[in-house]
């Protein structure tokens, strides 16, 4: 099966037809979807979905865009959500200096706090990185070996971030961005060790070619997997199996449950 390692399935974009979206995912060979929390409320919605259906897991955390909301109450609630067996990772957290929707000092404080939470709870952490490679690389070198696993989601970083990820044994998750004409990180695709490779949609965002301009959805992870296998010179079936095994190693045995 294929595992969509990062999907915002709880997003309102899926409210009209979420069941149909999951049915199309099953038809495309997607067996499991990791539903991402990007705020306290979003994490609650993600966990509600994961509790209700096999083949879904959830994360809980606060995205850098929402870093201004981080505090003692948010940390307490995220910690409570992570106690649920359907919650498999901390995040999505990280730094985003492209949009700067939250002050950078608030982003760094929230990111480091969530890295600490992942270390304390022995949970993997899902990292968002945009236009902040040096600061993320520095924090990963401090925290990367204190947490069970780091997932660099929708990886499109430069040499500094790729190098830091390699040093700490991070997982590199590739999205539909690898199908875009302006994709400029082929070395990361081919240089990522096979046991550190993941695939994702980041749906409803970043729909791959030939679906660009449409709402992305979990079924489209197959397009990314197909191109990734070709770029790496691997059979599709081998890449599908390996990325699914890697997802299970990161997120735990719940990943073995499949969409019903």
Buried (B, 14 or more C-beta within 10 A) or exposed (E): BBBBBBBBBBBEBBEEEBEEBBEBBBEBBBBBBBBBBBBBEBBBBBBEBBEEBEBBBBBBBBBBBBBBBBEEEBBEBBBBBBEEEBBBBBBBBBBBBEEBEBEBEBBBBBBBBBBBBBBEBEBBBBBBBBEBBEBBBEBBEEBBEEBBBBBBBBBBBBEEBBEBBBEBEBBBBBBBBBBBEEBEBEEBBEEBEEEBBBBBBBBBBBBBBEBEEEBBBBBBBBBBBBBBBEBBEBEBEEBBEBBBBBBBBBBBEBBBBBBE
